[in-house]
Amino acid sequence: MDILTSALRAGFSVDAAYFCLAAIGLNVQFGYAGLINFGQAGFLAVGAYGFAVGSVALGLPFFAAIGLGLLCSIALGLLLGLPTLRLRADYLAIATIAAAEVLRLFFGAAFQDVFHGRDGISGFSAGFQAANPFDQPFLGYRPADLWVMTVGWGLVVIASVVVWSIMRGPWGRVLMAIREDEEAVRSLGKNVYAFKMQALAIGGLIGALGGFVVALGQNSVQPDNFSFDLTFIVCTMLVLGGAARIMGPVVGAVVFWAFLSLVSGILGALTAGQDPVVPAWLMTGDQIGTVRFVLVGVALVLLMIYRPQGIFGDRKEMALHA
């Protein structure tokens, strides 16, 4: 029972909230616009670092630092989109991976007096936590985590409503038409390049909100927080929940983190004690972190075989997309 309770808590944790925001942003880029962006971690990184640098190095007020982080994410979308959005899908994927890795290495090595290398930037959430209305733990969450979760999941609701509203309008319909056949849309006089640029920037902007949540949740920003693993997990969540669906990224994030915690708890119980169920020659407690991702990978493969559209996705729409 404790294992199940821990899994449910993990499904609505701070980690689930910021990954959910990253997945919503990726859904705009990939699910609706068909842009294969494997560098979503880069948008989270520039948002988090823009906010942290604005707060610590520049001494900006909280909301001004947030604005700086959002501007940085928009700038990244423009700089990344200008040379890459005319590329084929596979080249776009390679370019976005490279951009995210370059940013991670840059934040970890350049301008040590500003970014503080691999140690990162910390000590910028005191003002945010001072406004924390929670003073007691609740459902196993600490007061500080409850405050970050409230803000994080509030942003998830706002982002979902915004995406739902714009995708029901003319802009969203053009975007989905570009995903299916951009030549047909171009023949109707639409500027396909501009629409793709807007989708990349908006998706990155939502991803930057996830960067703010992880920064506030950890009270630090480090380059290793934004490795390629982050983008891989976000893609997994989007596929799990269903691309081009409003609730797809949300449900995918909750289910992913709950399942990951459930697997960890079960494996921990099987390898604990003097006489564990699973023998030490097969698996030890130190290997749980790796084995759980192996099992998640197997589950993802099975998902792609038997339900490639995800939980809420539409198989016919995924076929057109492919």
N, C-alpha and C positions, 0 to 999 in steps of 0.2 A: 504493500500500500504506500509506503514511503517513496518507493521508486516511482510509482505512478504520479504521486503528488509532486515530486521533484520534476518530472517530465512536463506536467502541466504548468508549473511555475516557469520552467525554461521556455515554454512556448510563448509566454508573454513577457519575457525579460527585456532588459535594455538591449542585449545583443539582437534579439528577435526584432525589436523596433527599428534599429538602424539598418539592419539587413533588409527589412521590409521596405524602407524608404529607398534603398539602393535598387531593390527589385522593381519598385513602381517606376523609378526613372528608367531602368532598362526596358521595362514594358513599353514605355513611350517610344524608345529608340528601336527596339527589335520587334516587339509584339505588334505595334501599330505601323511603324515606318519601315520595318524590314532591314534596319541598319544593324549589322553584326558588330556590336561593340564589345570587345573583350578587355576594355580598359576602364570599366566603370569605377574600379578602385582609384583611378587617378582623379576622378571628380570628387570622390569622398576626401581624398588627400588634400587637394587644393582648398576645398571648403573648410576642412578642419584646421589646416595650417594657416589659412587666411584669417580665420577667427582667432586662433591662438597667438599669431604674430601681432594682430591688431590689438589684442587685449594686453599682452605682456610687453612686447617691444615698443609698440606705438602708444600704449596707454589709452586706447580708445574706450569709450563707454560700451556696455554690453551690446546694445543693438547696432551701434556703429561698427563694431567688430564683426557682428553677424552680416551686416551689409557688405563689408569688405570680403568676407568669405564667399558670398553669393556673386559678387562681381568677379572674383577670381575664377569661379566655376564657369561663368558666362564667357570670360576671356579664353579659358581653356577650350570650351566648345567651339569658339570661333577659330582659334589657332589650329585646333585639330581638324575642324571641318573644312577649312579653306583648301588645304592640299589633298585631302583624303576622300571627300565625298564624291569625287568623280571616279574613284577607283572601283574595281569590281569587288564583290562581297568578300572574297577570300583575302584580297590585298588590304581591304579596310580592316578586317579582323587582325591581320598582322601588324598594321600601323597602330591600331589602338592598344594592342598588347605592349608594343615597344614604347609608346608614349607613357603608359602607366608605369612601366619599369624605369624609364628615364626619370620620371618625377620622383619615384621612391628613392632611387639612388642619389638624385640631386638633393633632396631634403636630408638625406643621411650623411652627405659628404660636403656640401657647399655651404658657405656662410655660417660657419660654426658658431659665431657670436649671436646669430639670429635664430637659427634652427636647432642648435645644440646637438648636431650629429645624431647618432643612434640613440642617445639618451632622450632626445625629443624635448618638447616644451611642456611645462607643467605649472600648476599653481594659478590657474586663471578662472576657476569656477566658484571662488569664495562668494562673490556677489550673487551668483545664481543660486547657490545653496542657502544664502541668507534669506531668500524669499521662499524657502521651502515651507509649505503649510503642514507637512507631516512631521510629527515628533515621536511617533511610536511605530514599531514594526507592525506590518500587516500581511497576513498570509505568507509569512516567511521572508518577505522582502524588507530590507533595511529602509529607514526613512529617506536617505539620500537616493537610493535606487527608485523608490516610489515616485519621487519628484521628477527624476529623469524619465521614468516610464510614462508618467502622466503627460509630460511635454512631448515625448517621442511618439506615443500612440495618438496623441492629439494631432501631431503633424501628419501621421499616417492617414487619419480621417480626412484632414483638410486636403492633402495631396490626392487622395482617392476621389474626393468630390470634384476637385478641379479637373482631374483627368477625365472623369465621367462626363462632365459638362462640355469640355472642349472636343471630346471625341464624338459627341452627339451632334456637333455643329458642322458647318461646311468645311472648316479647317481639318477636322478629324476625318471627314469622309474623303477629302483629297489625299490625306496622308495614307489612309488604308488603300486607296486606289493606286497610289505610288508603290505600295508594298506588293500589290498583285501584278501591275503592268505599268511601269513608269513611262514606257514609250507611248502608250495610249494616253496617259495623262499629259505628256508633253505635247502630243498632237492636238490636245484641246486648248493649248495656249497657257498652261500652268507652268510656273517656274519651279521645276522639280528640285533643282539645286537649292533654292531658297527654302523650300518646305523641309528638305532633309536637314538643312542647317538649323532651322528652328526646332525641329524634333530633337536633334542632338543637344542643342543648348538647353531646352526645357527638361529633357531627361537628365542631363548633367546637373541642372539646378536642383531638381528633386533629390538626386544623389548627394549633393552637397549638404542638404538638410540631414541626411544620415551621418555625414561627417561631423556635423555639430553635435548630434546625439552621442556618438561614440566619444567625442572629445569631452563632453560634459560628464558622461558616465564614468570615464576613467580618470578625469581630471588631468589628462596628459595626452599628448599627440606624439607618436613615435612612427618612424617610417615603416617599421616592420608590421604595423597594424594594417598596412595597405598593400600587402603583397598580392600576387596573382591568385592565391587561395581565396581571397575575398570575392573576386569576380567569379571564380568557379562556383562558390557556394551560392552567390546571387543568381547565376544562371540556372543552377539546380533548383532553386526555389521557384523561379519563373516557370521552368518546365513542369515542375511538380504541380503547381497551382493552375497552370494554363495560361499561355501567352494570349495577348489581345483580349483579356478579360479583366474587369476592374478588380474583382475579388481574388483573381489568380495569385498575384504576388503576396497578398495579405495572408491568405490561407496557406500558401506554399511556405512562407516564413514561419508561421506558427507550427505547422506540421513538421517541418524540417527540424526545428530546434527541439520540439517535444520528442520526436523520434530519436534524435541524436542523444538526448539526455536519457531516454528510456533504455537505449542500447547500452550506454555507459553504465547505468545502474544495474542492469541485468548482468553484464560482463563482470562488473565489480563484485556482485554477490556470488557469482560462479567461481571467482578466483580468490575469494577472501577466506581467511581462517587457516588453521593448521592442516586441515584435510579438505582442500578445495574440491569442488565438483569437477572443474577443469584442471587436469594435471599441469604442473609447472613446465614440463617439457613441451606442452602444446601452446600455452599462453600464460603469461604472468600479469600481475596488476600493472606493471610499467608499460605493457604493450597495449593496454586498452585504448589509449588515445589514437593509436594507428589503426587498430583492428576495427574500431567503430566506423572510421571513414571508409575502410574496405567494404564493410557491410552496407554503408550508405551508397557506395558506388555500385554494388551488386543490385541493390534495390532500384537505383536509377536506371540501370541497364534493363531490368525487368519492366520498369515503367515505360521505357521507350519501345519495348517490344509489344507489350500488351495494351498500353494506353498512351500513345505518344502525344496526344493532345492534352494530357494532364487531367486534373480533377474537374475543372470547369471549362476546359478548352473544347473546341469543335473540330472533329477529325476532318471534315470537309474543308474547313478554313485552313487547317494546317497543311492539307494536301495542295491547296492553291498557293500557299506561302512557299512551300518547297519547290 
